[in-house]
């Protein structure tokens, strides 16, 4: 599956235990997203457009109205990266 560099960054952060929180407007449409890594830092590469692409492809999902997390399909799509700590 073709996944862009920014989508890979978001998926990698989610694969390590991150989450995507969202804000909805009064009609129930998602208007703002924030991607947090496992330490609680915000990933600036996660825009609303990237979020919608990942959700449409089924790489991320929300369970029981909670924050969005990576799915099994998303885990298979993410490429291994070195963790520069």
BAFI-3210 file (N, C-alpha, C; in Angstrom, 3 decimals, decimal comma, padded with zeros to 6 digits):
// residues 85
n [1|2|3|4|5|6|7|8|9|10|11|12|13|14|15|16|17|18|19|20|21|22|23|24|25|26|27|28|29|30|31|32|33|34|35|36|37|38|39|40|41|42|43|44|45|46|47|48|49|50|51|52|53|54|55|56|57|58|59|60|61|62|63|64|65|66|67|68|69|70|71|72|73|74|75|76|77|78|79|80|81|82|83|84|85]
n.u [000,841|000,556|001,897|002,321|005,146|004,472|002,170|003,333|004,873|002,887|001,546|003,640|004,054|001,598|001,740|003,578|002,155|000,707|-001,997|-004,890|-006,658|-009,787|-011,845|-015,229|-017,712|-020,880|-022,550|-021,539|-019,342|-015,902|-013,534|-011,043|-007,920|-005,596|-002,535|-001,010|002,023|003,344|004,517|003,101|003,578|002,778|002,304|003,165|002,871|000,472|-002,274|-005,644|-006,300|-004,500|-005,332|-007,954|-007,383|-006,045|-008,069|-010,053|-008,813|-008,783|-006,734|-006,581|-008,701|-011,534|-012,509|-015,349|-016,125|-013,760|-010,356|-008,663|-006,884|-004,243|-004,936|-004,968|-004,505|-003,238|-000,907|000,341|000,911|002,742|006,148|009,234|011,130|014,030|014,364|015,168|016,412]
n.v [-001,173|002,206|004,676|007,895|009,989|011,631|010,380|007,979|008,862|009,595|007,130|005,627|006,891|006,293|003,518|003,088|003,540|005,898|008,352|009,781|012,621|014,364|017,119|018,032|019,761|021,520|020,034|017,507|016,915|016,227|018,632|019,364|017,886|016,299|014,778|012,689|011,455|008,603|009,754|012,039|014,264|016,556|015,751|017,509|016,931|015,723|016,426|017,549|016,598|014,425|012,811|012,190|010,712|008,471|007,399|006,829|004,824|002,824|002,503|003,618|003,733|004,463|003,393|002,709|005,445|006,697|008,019|008,017|005,181|003,036|000,445|-003,135|-003,412|-000,984|-001,372|-003,249|-001,715|000,199|001,104|-000,148|001,845|003,490|004,188|007,104|007,769]
n.w [000,000|-000,832|001,072|002,236|003,279|005,467|006,383|007,155|009,330|011,167|011,489|012,573|015,038|016,205|016,254|018,222|020,482|020,506|020,105|018,483|019,037|018,706|017,619|017,326|015,343|015,791|014,191|014,204|012,654|012,162|012,892|013,817|014,582|016,796|017,145|019,399|020,745|022,570|024,814|025,203|023,672|021,030|017,638|014,886|012,204|011,669|010,040|009,265|006,730|006,332|008,423|007,569|005,244|006,320|007,912|006,010|004,530|006,384|008,195|010,670|013,564|015,655|018,821|020,683|020,876|021,589|021,497|018,291|017,157|015,941|013,548|012,867|010,142|009,682|011,190|009,605|007,383|008,142|007,953|009,238|011,460|012,726|016,157|017,364|020,140]
ca.u [000,000|001,309|001,681|003,252|006,088|003,764|001,303|004,219|005,232|001,726|001,342|004,724|003,757|000,460|002,171|004,320|001,264|000,112|-003,446|-005,352|-007,882|-010,482|-012,898|-016,342|-018,547|-022,230|-023,210|-020,907|-018,249|-014,588|-012,956|-009,668|-007,317|-004,285|-001,887|-000,096|002,810|003,129|004,978|002,187|003,949|001,922|002,974|002,641|002,644|-000,877|-003,266|-006,978|-006,260|-003,825|-006,232|-009,052|-006,852|-005,791|-009,350|-010,729|-008,137|-008,964|-005,481|-006,850|-010,116|-011,935|-013,287|-016,233|-016,071|-012,499|-009,403|-008,311|-005,651|-003,877|-005,583|-004,059|-004,144|-002,274|000,354|000,962|001,302|003,828|007,491|010,089|011,984|014,868|013,873|016,317|016,289]
ca.v [000,000|003,453|005,542|009,014|010,177|012,189|009,325|007,037|009,441|009,492|005,708|005,185|007,407|005,531|002,138|003,064|003,802|007,226|008,437|010,992|013,171|015,158|018,061|018,052|020,960|021,264|019,059|016,215|016,746|016,439|019,859|019,535|016,677|016,418|013,475|012,631|010,231|007,960|010,622|013,153|015,367|016,698|015,582|018,570|016,415|015,164|017,428|017,000|015,858|013,147|012,040|011,671|009,674|007,276|006,845|006,298|003,579|001,842|002,330|004,044|003,596|004,853|002,348|003,188|006,913|007,139|008,556|007,134|004,415|002,281|-000,856|-004,193|-003,044|000,096|-001,947|-003,896|-000,708|001,039|000,558|-000,049|003,027|003,544|005,074|007,928|008,266]
ca.w [000,000|-000,902|002,222|002,130|004,376|006,619|006,889|007,846|010,630|012,048|011,793|013,446|016,382|016,726|016,487|019,477|021,605|020,434|019,861|017,811|019,599|017,697|018,007|016,373|015,370|016,288|013,311|014,383|011,711|012,760|012,355|014,283|015,133|017,424|017,279|020,534|020,847|023,869|025,895|025,335|022,786|019,854|016,352|014,028|010,850|011,550|009,669|009,051|005,469|006,558|009,282|006,757|004,362|007,116|008,341|004,827|004,166|007,449|008,923|012,043|013,927|017,001|019,484|021,758|020,880|022,173|020,524|017,185|017,315|014,750|013,393|012,396|008,776|009,808|011,649|008,458|006,394|008,630|007,748|010,423|011,555|013,906|017,206|017,749|021,507]
c.u [000,887|000,924|002,745|004,145|005,379|002,810|002,122|004,595|004,090|001,501|002,412|004,488|002,603|000,858|002,948|003,452|000,639|-001,386|-003,751|-006,661|-008,498|-011,503|-013,961|-017,083|-019,950|-023,018|-022,585|-019,769|-016,921|-013,930|-011,510|-009,174|-005,961|-003,738|-000,869|000,721|002,656|003,615|004,068|002,531|003,050|002,766|002,363|002,353|001,228|-001,879|-004,619|-007,022|-005,613|-004,691|-007,352|-008,584|-006,615|-007,088|-010,092|-010,127|-008,277|-007,703|-005,593|-008,347|-010,318|-012,782|-014,056|-016,114|-014,825|-011,598|-009,082|-006,968|-005,415|-004,598|-004,543|-003,602|-003,096|-000,919|001,090|001,486|002,496|005,170|008,309|010,965|012,843|014,284|015,067|016,122|017,649]
c.v [001,237|004,357|006,634|009,119|010,693|011,176|008,281|007,566|009,310|008,039|005,185|005,655|006,630|004,093|002,012|003,420|005,174|007,164|009,749|011,419|014,116|016,072|018,047|019,377|020,573|020,283|017,663|015,929|017,059|017,642|020,071|018,227|017,022|015,013|013,554|011,346|009,683|008,794|011,827|014,359|015,364|016,573|016,573|018,094|015,903|016,291|016,744|016,177|014,487|012,243|011,411|010,575|008,373|006,602|006,204|004,965|002,486|001,588|002,773|003,895|004,057|003,734|002,956|004,696|007,469|007,751|007,532|006,481|003,612|000,926|-001,886|-003,914|-001,937|-000,398|-002,633|-002,904|000,123|000,329|000,755|001,185|002,907|004,524|005,848|008,526|008,494]
c.w [000,000|000,259|002,173|003,366|005,632|007,226|007,644|009,232|011,625|012,448|012,742|014,882|017,010|017,048|017,796|020,682|021,612|020,182|019,151|018,461|018,574|018,347|016,919|016,466|015,832|015,415|013,409|013,425|012,410|012,089|012,781|014,879|015,741|017,621|018,413|020,460|022,262|025,051|026,103|024,479|021,562|018,594|015,370|012,606|010,631|011,288|009,474|007,766|005,622|007,414|008,456|005,805|005,122|007,550|007,179|004,396|005,216|008,256|010,375|012,298|015,364|017,587|020,653|021,955|021,544|021,123|019,439|017,470|016,052|014,743|012,962|010,968|008,775|010,283|010,510|007,437|006,840|008,412|009,008|010,331|012,789|014,900|017,756|019,131|022,089]
res [x|x|x|x|x|x|x|x|x|x|x|x|x|x|x|x|x|x|x|x|x|x|x|x|x|x|x|x|x|x|x|x|x|x|x|x|x|x|x|x|x|x|x|x|x|x|x|x|x|x|x|x|x|x|x|x|x|x|x|x|x|x|x|x|x|x|x|x|x|x|x|x|x|x|x|x|x|x|x|x|x|x|x|x|x]
***
